[in-house]
C-alpha cells in the first residue's frame, strides 16, 4: 500500500537522523548535542502518533486531530492574558472543538465552513457581555477569535482532507501526509538555505533568522518536491502539484512569522514546553495553521 510505504520512508529518514546524531555525539563530544537529541526524540513521538492516526479508521483520525486542537487551544489561552470574567466564552470555545470535528467527521462541508467563522465568531462576544465586564472587551474578544480560528478551524482542515474523498480512506490520508510533509520540509529547507546563504533579512524585527535566501530556497525546494510527489501521492497533476508547493511554502512562511510576532508580543521564546526540543505545540503547528486551509480549498476545488 502506498500510504504504508510513504510512512516507512519517513521513518527511515528519521532513523538515519538518529544514527547521524549518535555519531556526532561520539565524534564530537566537545559540542552540546542535547537540543538536537531532544528534537529527534520528540520527532519519533510526533511521527509515530501521526502515522497511527493516518492508518486508523476515520473516527479515530478525527479524534486525534480534535485532541491536537484542544491542546493547541489550551496552550494558546495560557499564552495570552485573560480576565476572570471570561470563563463562559472560554467554555464555549472548548465546546466548539468537538462540535467542529463532528462536522468534519460527517463531511458536512457547508456547515463546517460556516460554524466557527460565522456562528462561533458572532456568539462569542455575546457570551462575554453576559458578565457586564467591558474593560479589555475588544482585546479579549480579538484574542479568543484568533485562538479558535487558528488552533481549531484552520487546523481541522487537515482532518477534513482525510474524509474529503468519501470513497477512499487512503487517498485522504495521503493528501494529509502530502500537506504535513511538505510543510515540515519547507521549514527545514528555509532554515538550511537561510543558514547557508542568508544575508538579507525579511522580517528583522519579527524573526531575524528569516532571510530572502531562506524564503526563496524554501519555495524552490518545496515546489520541486511537490511537483515530484504530487502525482504519486495525490490526484493532482504535476502542474497543480507545483502550484501547491508554491502555495504551501509561502503560506508556511507566513504562519511561522505571524506566530513569531505573537510570541514577541507576549515576550516569550516558545509557546510552551509540551514538546522537548521544540517548545510548545503551537511552535510545531505555526506553519500548518496557514498551509492547511489554503491547500484544502485548492484540493477541493481542483479535484473534488
C-alpha positions as CSV (number, residue, x, y, z in Angstrom):
1,X,0.0,0.0,0.0
2,X,1.2,3.5,-1.0
3,X,0.4,5.0,2.4
4,X,2.4,2.4,4.4
5,X,5.4,2.7,2.0
6,X,5.3,6.5,2.3
7,X,5.3,6.3,6.1
8,X,8.1,3.7,6.0
9,X,10.2,6.2,4.0
10,X,9.6,8.9,6.7
11,X,10.6,6.5,9.5
12,X,13.7,5.5,7.5
13,X,14.7,9.2,7.2
14,X,14.2,9.7,11.0
15,X,16.2,6.6,11.7
16,X,19.0,8.0,9.6
17,X,18.9,11.3,11.5
18,X,19.0,9.3,14.8
19,X,22.1,7.4,13.7
20,X,23.8,10.6,12.5
21,X,23.1,12.2,15.8
22,X,24.6,9.3,17.7
23,X,27.7,9.5,15.5
24,X,28.0,13.3,16.1
25,X,27.9,12.7,19.9
26,X,30.7,10.1,19.7
27,X,32.9,12.0,17.2
28,X,32.4,15.5,18.7
29,X,31.9,15.0,22.4
30,X,33.1,18.6,23.0
31,X,29.9,20.0,21.5
32,X,26.5,20.2,23.1
33,X,24.1,18.0,21.1
34,X,21.4,17.9,23.7
35,X,18.9,20.1,21.9
36,X,19.3,18.1,18.6
37,X,18.8,14.8,20.6
38,X,15.7,16.1,22.2
39,X,14.3,17.3,18.9
40,X,14.8,13.9,17.3
41,X,13.3,12.0,20.2
42,X,10.3,14.3,20.0
43,X,10.0,13.7,16.3
44,X,9.8,10.0,16.9
45,X,6.8,10.5,19.1
46,X,5.2,13.0,16.8
47,X,5.6,10.8,13.7
48,X,4.5,7.7,15.5
49,X,1.3,9.3,16.7
50,X,0.6,10.9,13.3
51,X,1.3,7.6,11.5
52,X,-1.1,5.7,13.8
53,X,-3.7,8.4,13.1
54,X,-3.3,8.1,9.4
55,X,-3.6,4.3,9.5
56,X,-6.7,4.3,11.8
57,X,-10.4,4.4,11.0
58,X,-11.9,7.8,10.2
59,X,-13.4,8.3,13.7
60,X,-10.1,7.7,15.4
61,X,-8.2,10.0,13.0
62,X,-10.7,12.8,13.6
63,X,-10.4,12.2,17.4
64,X,-6.7,12.6,17.2
65,X,-6.9,15.9,15.4
66,X,-9.6,17.1,17.8
67,X,-7.2,16.3,20.7
68,X,-4.4,18.2,19.0
69,X,-6.7,21.2,18.5
70,X,-7.8,21.0,22.2
71,X,-4.2,21.0,23.4
72,X,-3.2,23.8,21.0
73,X,-6.2,26.0,22.1
74,X,-5.4,25.3,25.7
75,X,-1.7,26.4,25.1
76,X,-2.8,29.5,23.3
77,X,-5.1,30.6,26.1
78,X,-2.2,30.2,28.6
79,X,-0.1,32.4,26.3
80,X,-2.5,35.4,26.1
81,X,-3.9,37.4,29.1
82,X,-7.5,36.7,30.1
83,X,-10.0,38.2,32.5
84,X,-11.6,36.3,35.4
85,X,-15.0,37.0,33.8
86,X,-14.1,35.2,30.6
87,X,-14.9,31.7,31.9
88,X,-18.2,31.4,30.0
89,X,-16.8,32.3,26.5
90,X,-13.7,30.2,27.1
91,X,-16.0,27.2,27.9
92,X,-17.8,27.9,24.7
93,X,-14.5,27.7,22.8
94,X,-13.7,24.3,24.2
95,X,-17.3,23.1,23.5
96,X,-16.9,24.2,19.9
97,X,-13.9,21.8,19.4
98,X,-15.9,18.5,19.4
99,X,-18.7,20.2,17.5
100,X,-16.4,21.4,14.8
101,X,-14.7,17.9,14.4
102,X,-18.1,16.2,14.5
103,X,-19.0,18.2,11.4
104,X,-15.6,17.2,9.9
105,X,-16.2,13.6,10.6
106,X,-19.6,13.7,8.9
107,X,-18.2,15.5,5.9
108,X,-20.7,18.4,6.2
109,X,-18.6,21.0,4.5
110,X,-21.4,23.5,4.0
111,X,-21.9,23.7,7.8
112,X,-18.3,23.2,8.8
113,X,-17.1,26.2,6.7
114,X,-19.6,28.5,8.5
115,X,-19.7,27.1,12.0
116,X,-16.6,28.8,13.5
117,X,-16.1,31.8,11.2
118,X,-19.8,32.9,11.4
119,X,-21.7,31.4,14.4
120,X,-18.9,31.0,17.0
121,X,-17.4,34.3,15.8
122,X,-20.7,36.2,16.4
123,X,-21.9,34.4,19.5
124,X,-18.6,34.5,21.4
125,X,-18.8,38.3,22.2
126,X,-22.4,37.8,23.1
127,X,-21.4,35.4,25.8
128,X,-18.8,37.9,27.0
129,X,-21.3,40.7,27.7
130,X,-23.3,38.5,30.0
131,X,-20.9,39.3,32.8
132,X,-21.2,43.0,32.0
133,X,-17.4,43.5,32.1
134,X,-16.3,46.0,29.4
135,X,-12.7,46.7,30.4
136,X,-10.5,44.9,27.9
137,X,-13.5,43.7,25.9
138,X,-12.2,44.3,22.4
139,X,-8.7,42.9,23.2
140,X,-10.1,39.8,24.8
141,X,-12.6,39.1,22.0
142,X,-9.9,39.5,19.4
143,X,-7.6,37.1,21.2
144,X,-10.3,34.5,21.6
145,X,-11.4,34.8,18.0
146,X,-7.8,34.4,16.8
147,X,-7.3,31.4,19.1
148,X,-10.3,29.5,17.9
149,X,-9.8,30.3,14.2
150,X,-6.2,29.1,14.2
151,X,-6.0,26.2,16.6
152,X,-9.3,24.7,15.8
153,X,-10.8,25.9,12.5
154,X,-7.6,26.2,10.4
155,X,-6.0,23.0,11.8
156,X,-9.2,21.0,11.3
157,X,-8.7,21.3,7.5
158,X,-6.0,18.7,7.8
159,X,-8.6,16.3,9.3
160,X,-11.1,17.2,6.6
161,X,-8.5,16.2,3.9
162,X,-8.7,12.7,5.3
163,X,-12.5,12.5,4.8
164,X,-12.7,14.6,1.6
165,X,-12.5,11.6,-0.8
166,X,-15.5,9.8,0.8
167,X,-14.9,6.6,-1.0
168,X,-11.2,6.2,-0.4
169,X,-9.6,6.4,3.0
170,X,-6.0,6.0,1.7
171,X,-6.3,8.9,-0.7
172,X,-7.4,11.2,2.0
173,X,-4.6,10.1,4.3
174,X,-2.1,10.6,1.6
175,X,-3.4,14.1,1.0
176,X,-2.9,14.9,4.7
177,X,0.6,13.3,4.6
178,X,1.5,15.3,1.5
179,X,0.5,18.5,3.2
180,X,2.2,17.9,6.5
181,X,5.4,16.5,4.9
182,X,5.8,19.4,2.6
183,X,5.0,21.9,5.3
184,X,7.8,20.5,7.5
185,X,10.2,20.2,4.5
186,X,9.6,23.8,3.8
187,X,10.5,24.8,7.4
188,X,13.7,22.7,7.2
189,X,14.6,23.9,3.7
190,X,14.2,27.6,4.7
191,X,16.4,27.1,7.7
192,X,19.2,25.3,5.7
193,X,19.1,27.8,2.8
194,X,19.0,30.7,5.2
195,X,22.0,29.4,7.2
196,X,24.0,28.7,4.1
197,X,23.3,31.8,2.0
198,X,21.1,34.1,4.1
199,X,22.2,37.8,4.2
200,X,19.1,40.0,3.7
201,X,16.6,39.8,6.5
202,X,12.9,39.5,5.5
203,X,11.4,40.5,8.9
204,X,14.4,41.6,11.0
205,X,12.2,42.8,13.9
206,X,9.9,39.9,14.0
207,X,12.0,36.9,13.1
208,X,15.7,37.8,12.5
209,X,16.6,34.3,11.3
210,X,14.3,34.6,8.2
211,X,16.2,35.7,5.1
212,X,15.4,36.2,1.5
213,X,17.7,33.3,0.5
214,X,15.9,31.1,3.0
215,X,12.5,32.1,1.7
216,X,13.4,31.6,-2.0
217,X,15.3,28.4,-1.3
218,X,12.4,27.0,0.6
219,X,9.9,27.9,-2.1
220,X,12.2,26.3,-4.8
221,X,12.8,23.1,-2.7
222,X,9.2,22.6,-1.6
223,X,7.8,23.3,-5.1
224,X,10.1,20.8,-6.8
225,X,9.4,18.2,-4.2
226,X,5.6,18.8,-4.6
227,X,5.8,18.5,-8.3
228,X,7.6,15.2,-8.0
229,X,5.5,13.7,-5.2
230,X,2.1,15.2,-6.0
231,X,1.2,12.9,-9.0
232,X,2.4,9.9,-7.0
233,X,0.5,10.6,-3.7
234,X,-2.4,12.8,-4.7
235,X,-4.9,13.3,-7.5
236,X,-3.0,16.5,-8.5
237,X,-1.3,16.8,-11.9
238,X,2.3,17.9,-11.8
239,X,1.4,21.5,-12.7
240,X,-1.2,21.7,-9.9
241,X,1.2,20.0,-7.5
242,X,3.9,22.6,-8.4
243,X,1.3,25.3,-7.6
244,X,0.5,23.6,-4.3
245,X,4.2,23.5,-3.4
246,X,4.5,27.3,-4.1
247,X,1.4,27.9,-2.0
248,X,2.5,25.7,0.9
249,X,6.0,27.3,1.0
250,X,4.7,30.9,1.0
251,X,1.8,30.3,3.4
252,X,4.1,28.2,5.7
253,X,6.5,31.1,5.9
254,X,3.6,33.5,6.7
255,X,2.4,31.2,9.5
256,X,5.9,31.0,11.0
257,X,6.5,34.7,11.2
258,X,3.0,35.5,12.4
259,X,3.4,33.1,15.3
260,X,6.8,34.7,16.0
261,X,5.1,38.1,16.2
262,X,2.6,36.8,18.7
263,X,5.4,35.3,20.9
264,X,7.4,38.5,20.7
265,X,4.3,40.4,21.7
266,X,3.9,38.2,24.7
267,X,7.7,38.3,25.5
268,X,8.3,34.5,25.2
269,X,10.7,32.4,23.1
270,X,8.4,29.3,22.9
271,X,4.7,28.9,23.2
272,X,5.0,26.2,25.7
273,X,7.1,23.2,26.9
274,X,4.9,20.2,25.7
275,X,7.4,19.1,23.1
276,X,11.0,18.8,24.4
277,X,13.5,20.4,22.0
278,X,10.7,22.1,20.0
279,X,8.9,24.2,22.6
280,X,5.1,24.1,22.6
281,X,2.6,22.5,20.3
282,X,2.0,25.9,18.6
283,X,5.7,26.1,17.8
284,X,5.2,23.0,15.6
285,X,1.8,23.9,14.2
286,X,2.6,27.5,13.3
287,X,3.2,26.9,9.6
288,X,0.5,24.3,9.1
289,X,-2.1,26.6,10.6
290,X,-1.7,28.7,7.5
291,X,-1.0,26.0,4.9
292,X,-3.9,23.6,5.8
293,X,-6.9,25.7,4.9
294,X,-5.3,27.1,1.7
295,X,-4.2,23.7,0.5
296,X,-7.5,22.1,1.4
297,X,-9.5,24.5,-0.7
298,X,-7.1,24.2,-3.6
299,X,-7.6,20.4,-3.5
300,X,-11.3,20.6,-3.0
301,X,-12.0,22.9,-5.9
302,X,-9.3,21.4,-8.2
303,X,-10.1,17.7,-7.7
304,X,-13.5,17.2,-5.9
